Amino acid sequence: LLVDADEYAQELSRYIHLNPVRAKMVEKPEEYKWSSYGSYIYSNNPYKWVYRDFILDLFSKKHSQARKQYREFVEAMLDKEYEFPIKNIFASTILGNRQFINQVRTKYIEGREYDRNLPDARPFSNKPDIEQIIAKVKQVITEDSALIKRVQIYLCHRYSGQKLKDIGLS
């Protein structure tokens, strides 16, 4: 999973560390035996394979301050419901905003030939967005709403690369 660090890394880390609490396995994230959370909030890091510096550096370059701020950040959501941070994942591989996805597309995807053996790469092709197609159809066909809907569905399916169930025009 390629993650836009600036936008999602902190939230993703918090979400992961709060999973055992949300699942009602423990009261506090550091109580979960298999969690790396303790390595993030305590000065010693008993697991040398836990690389915590990247996340902690997002809070402060001084690690004692970063650990304190990270703990406050995570525990601020202990008793609260909040949105799943990876619900906006793109092509099952990228977590980031549209600008980040476009940067990845431009740098690593564009100009390469489509490979049927890599179906997750299909969403990276430069196909029009469904919203663009819908808007254009409404500009061209103005009278018959049933015809507008049929043309939108056909063109979205044909040119966006989306499945009919994903198009979901209502």
Phi, psi and omega in degrees: 000121177270122187243133171287101188303316183300322188271321194235345188300315180298312181297320180295318178297315179299315181302315180297315182289338178268353180307312180296330178288315179298326180279002178061033177273331179214167178272324182234147184299328181287349178280344181283121187303325188262009183271149174269002185305318179302325178293334180279326188258345178253155185294325179275148179239091185293342180254105182294341179278352177273112178264099186262347187300322182302309181292313182298324179295340176289342180262317180192151177282340176272113190296327178296319177291320180297317179298317179297313181294322179295317178301314178299318180299311181294311187287346175297338181252014183305312184251025184238150172272138175211165188291138176301119188292342181253022179293340181261030180291142183250129175056031179059013186223339186234131175244110180178176179281175184302320180298317179297315179299317179295324177297317178296315179302311182297315186283324190242342188250313186302140179088353178266149180284142179296137181239116181299336181281355178238071184297333179292346179278345182304317181298346180279347181296151183279076177254152182294149175290151178302319181299322178295316180297314181301315181295318180296319179298318179297330178289322185276314181254120187244339188266307192266104184294326178294319178294318178305311182299314180296317180293319178300314180297314181299310183292322177297316180294317184289317190251342181273340183083004180273154175282156180302318181296333179277336179292312171050048175287130179245000000 
